[in-house]
Amino acid sequence: MSITYLEAIREAQARALAEDDRVFIYGQDVGAFGGAFKATKNLAREFPGRVIDSPISEDAMLGLAVGAAIGGMRPIIEVQFADFSTVGFNQMVNQAGTHYWRTGMPCPITLRLPCGGTSGSGPFHSQSMEAIYAHYPGLVVMTPATVADAYHMLLDAVKIDDPVVFCEHKLLYYHLKGDLGSGDRLAVGKARIARVGRDLSIVTYGAMVHEATKAAEELAGEGIEAEVVDLRTVKPLDTDCIIASVARTGRLLCVGEAYPWGGVTAEVVARVAGEGFNFLDAPPMRLNAKDTPVPYHPDLWAVHRPSARSIADSARRLVQM
Amino acid sequence: MAFVEAEPTIELLSVKALRFMLVSRVLDDKFASLYRMGKIHGGVFLSRGQEALSVASALSLQPGDLYAPLIRDTAGRLAFGESLLDPIRTYLGSALGPMRGRDGNVHWGHPRLGMYAMISHLGAMISVVSGGLLAHRLQGRRSTVGLSSVGDGATSTGAFHEALNQAAVEQLPLVLVVANNCYAYSTPNNRQFACKSLVDRAVGYGVKGVEFDGTDLETCLRELGSAAARARSGQGPQLMIANLLRLCGHGEHDDASYVDPNLKTSQVGRDCLEVAIRKLVDSKTVTAEDVALWKSRAIDDVERAVAQGQREPGPDPYREDWSALSTEALVERNWPQ
C-alpha cells in the first residue's frame, strides 16, 4: 500500500503510542487540531490524554520533555517548524545532550523537526538544522529521505534511549509516496546506496537524495553513472559506507540543503580526505545552499538550494577533473 | 493498626532544619578554605545567607517528590537526603562521586532519586521539574509535588517565563522558590526588574504568589510547608518570593565589594543562621550548648568526609569510555585524532 511521507510519520506515531504506554506527544496545535501539517491527525482522539497541546514555548516544551524522559516516559516533541527549535536549543543541547554523560541516566526524547525548504516559505520556515544539532555530543540526528525510512526510523527514534533529532523534510510530506517496505531493515546509523554507479559518488541526505537521483538519471543519458549514497542519519555518520563508495568511484560530490559554512558536507569531505585520500582521483567537491537566508520568492529559492540541475552540473565538472 | 505519623511541630522541624543549616555553613567554610589553598578545580559557590530558605524548601517535600536545587542549596540538598560526601566528592572531582569528575562544583544530582543535576543556564530547570510532574500525572501518581529553586536573576530569563506559564496552563503541582538575594552576580535588583516586587508577577501567570522573609527559618518553614500542601491538594503552581541577602560573593573569586552597605544592616541582611539560633535558644527550644555540640559534630563530620574525598581517586582519562550516548552501537569511535 502506497502512503505519503507525512502519513508514514503519522502512522509511526500511532503505532508508537499503541505499543508503548510511556509514549506521549507534546507540541503546538498537535491535539484536536492534528498539527500544523496534520502529522498528528486524529491521534488525540485515538489516544486520549496522550497528545497534548503546548503553549508557544519551545524552551519549556523541551525542558518538560527532559523531565518527563528522566521520569520514565518517552516524549515525542513536535516543533512546528525546525526553525523555531532555536528557541529550545539550550534544553536540547545543554540539558538533553549532556544528561547521560553527566549523570549516567539516559534521556530518551524524540524531537521532530519539520525542516527544509518549500517554495514561498522564506527565511524562517525553511531552514535545515541537522548540522548544528549534530555538532553537539549526546544527540542522534536522523534525516530520512524515503517513506519507509520516515516510518521505521521514527519508530527507532522512539525506542532509542538517547535524545534523537528527527529531521523530517517538509517538501516530501505530501508529494513523496511509497510503501513501508518489508523484510530486513537497515540498522540505525547505516547509510544506503540509493543508486549504484561507477563514475562518482553523490553523498547526500533528506530531500536532496531525490534531487541527486534525478541528476543521476539525467547524467546516465550522457554516459555518466553516478552512485547516490543516502546517509539516513548524519550522526552517527556511516563513514565506512561513504569511503567504500568513493573507493569504487574515485570521486566525491557531497550535497546538502543547509548553509555552506561547515556542516554535514564539510564533515563528509573531511573524513574522506582524512581516511580515504588514496581512493580519490579528483578533489572532493561540496554543493550546498547559498550563504544567505533562505529566500521567499520561488525564482530565488530555486537557485538558492541545490537542485537536480546544479547537482548534474557539478557532477559533470567533477568527472572531467 | 498502623501508626499514623503526626505532623512534626514547628519546633521539632526547626531543630531538624537548624542541624542541616549548621552542616551547610561548616561545609561552606571548608570549601572556602580548600579553594584558597588551591585544592579545588574551578569555582566555589557558597550558600551563606540562604540556608534557612534552602532547608525549608527540601523539608517541605515528601518521599517521591521532585527537587531541582540550584547554586546555593547545600542545606536543602542535605535535607533532601543526600550524603555529605556528594558535594565534597563533586567539588574534589572524585571518581566515586555522583558526577564522576565529569561535572563539578554545584552541578550534581541524583535524577533517579528525584533530585535533578542542574545546568548553569538559569531558569532551565523549572520546566524539567514540570516534565517530571507531567510524567507522574501520566503514570497516575497524582500526589507528588515538584520544587524548583531559582534566584532573582533567573526571573529575567525567557526560560523562567515559558516554564511558569506552562506549569500554570497545565496546573502542575510546582513550587517555584525564588531566592531574591538582591544581586545576580553584581547586578542589583533595580537593573534586573522594574516591577515593585517579583510576587506581583504571580497574578499575570494566574498562580498563587507569596512574598516572605527569607532570613527567618520559622517563616520559611511555614510558608513553604503551606505552599507544598496547596500544590499537593491541586491548587496549581506556587510562586514563592523569599527576600534575603547573599552573604558571600557570587563565587569565592568575587569579593562582593559592590554590595550596598545599607542592605547589610537591613532586615534582608540578617544572617539566617544567627537569627535561627537566637530564636531557638531564646524560646528554650534548644540550648547554646546543644548548638555548640552540633556544630562541633558537623565540623568532625565534614573534616572526615573531606579527608575521605581527598584520598579517593580522580577519574582516569585512559579508562574513561568517552561516550555521550547510552546506545553503544551509535557511538562514533573513528574520529581522526
Chai-1 contact restraints between the chains, C-beta under 6 A:
chainA,res_idxA,chainB,res_idxB,connection_type,confidence,min_distance_angstrom,max_distance_angstrom,comment,restraint_id
A,P55,B,N165,contact,1.0,0.0,6.0,A-B,restraint_1
A,P55,B,Q166,contact,1.0,0.0,6.0,A-B,restraint_2
A,P55,B,V169,contact,1.0,0.0,6.0,A-B,restraint_3
A,S57,B,E162,contact,1.0,0.0,6.0,A-B,restraint_4
A,S57,B,Q166,contact,1.0,0.0,6.0,A-B,restraint_5
A,D59,B,A159,contact,1.0,0.0,6.0,A-B,restraint_6
A,D59,B,E162,contact,1.0,0.0,6.0,A-B,restraint_7
A,A60,B,S127,contact,1.0,0.0,6.0,A-B,restraint_8
A,A60,B,E162,contact,1.0,0.0,6.0,A-B,restraint_9
A,A60,B,A163,contact,1.0,0.0,6.0,A-B,restraint_10
A,A60,B,Q166,contact,1.0,0.0,6.0,A-B,restraint_11
A,G63,B,S127,contact,1.0,0.0,6.0,A-B,restraint_12
A,G63,B,V128,contact,1.0,0.0,6.0,A-B,restraint_13
A,L64,B,S127,contact,1.0,0.0,6.0,A-B,restraint_14
A,L64,B,S130,contact,1.0,0.0,6.0,A-B,restraint_15
A,L64,B,G131,contact,1.0,0.0,6.0,A-B,restraint_16
A,V66,B,V128,contact,1.0,0.0,6.0,A-B,restraint_17
A,V66,B,G131,contact,1.0,0.0,6.0,A-B,restraint_18
A,G67,B,V128,contact,1.0,0.0,6.0,A-B,restraint_19
A,G67,B,V129,contact,1.0,0.0,6.0,A-B,restraint_20
A,G67,B,G131,contact,1.0,0.0,6.0,A-B,restraint_21
A,G67,B,G132,contact,1.0,0.0,6.0,A-B,restraint_22
A,A68,B,G131,contact,1.0,0.0,6.0,A-B,restraint_23
A,A68,B,L134,contact,1.0,0.0,6.0,A-B,restraint_24
A,A68,B,A135,contact,1.0,0.0,6.0,A-B,restraint_25
A,I70,B,P111,contact,1.0,0.0,6.0,A-B,restraint_26
A,G71,B,G132,contact,1.0,0.0,6.0,A-B,restraint_27
A,G71,B,A135,contact,1.0,0.0,6.0,A-B,restraint_28
A,G72,B,A135,contact,1.0,0.0,6.0,A-B,restraint_29
A,M73,B,A135,contact,1.0,0.0,6.0,A-B,restraint_30
A,N90,B,H121,contact,1.0,0.0,6.0,A-B,restraint_31
A,N94,B,I119,contact,1.0,0.0,6.0,A-B,restraint_32
A,N94,B,H121,contact,1.0,0.0,6.0,A-B,restraint_33
A,Q95,B,I119,contact,1.0,0.0,6.0,A-B,restraint_34
A,Y100,B,S326,contact,1.0,0.0,6.0,A-B,restraint_35
A,W101,B,A324,contact,1.0,0.0,6.0,A-B,restraint_36
A,R102,B,M99,contact,1.0,0.0,6.0,A-B,restraint_37
A,R102,B,R102,contact,1.0,0.0,6.0,A-B,restraint_38
A,R102,B,D103,contact,1.0,0.0,6.0,A-B,restraint_39
A,R102,B,A117,contact,1.0,0.0,6.0,A-B,restraint_40
A,T103,B,P111,contact,1.0,0.0,6.0,A-B,restraint_41
A,T103,B,A117,contact,1.0,0.0,6.0,A-B,restraint_42
A,M105,B,P111,contact,1.0,0.0,6.0,A-B,restraint_43
A,P106,B,S326,contact,1.0,0.0,6.0,A-B,restraint_44
A,P137,B,A324,contact,1.0,0.0,6.0,A-B,restraint_45
A,G138,B,A324,contact,1.0,0.0,6.0,A-B,restraint_46
A,V140,B,L330,contact,1.0,0.0,6.0,A-B,restraint_47
A,I160,B,T327,contact,1.0,0.0,6.0,A-B,restraint_48
A,D161,B,S326,contact,1.0,0.0,6.0,A-B,restraint_49
A,D161,B,T327,contact,1.0,0.0,6.0,A-B,restraint_50
A,D162,B,L325,contact,1.0,0.0,6.0,A-B,restraint_51
A,D162,B,S326,contact,1.0,0.0,6.0,A-B,restraint_52
A,D162,B,T327,contact,1.0,0.0,6.0,A-B,restraint_53
A,G189,B,L330,contact,1.0,0.0,6.0,A-B,restraint_54
A,P236,B,L330,contact,1.0,0.0,6.0,A-B,restraint_55
A,P236,B,E332,contact,1.0,0.0,6.0,A-B,restraint_56
A,G274,B,P336,contact,1.0,0.0,6.0,A-B,restraint_57
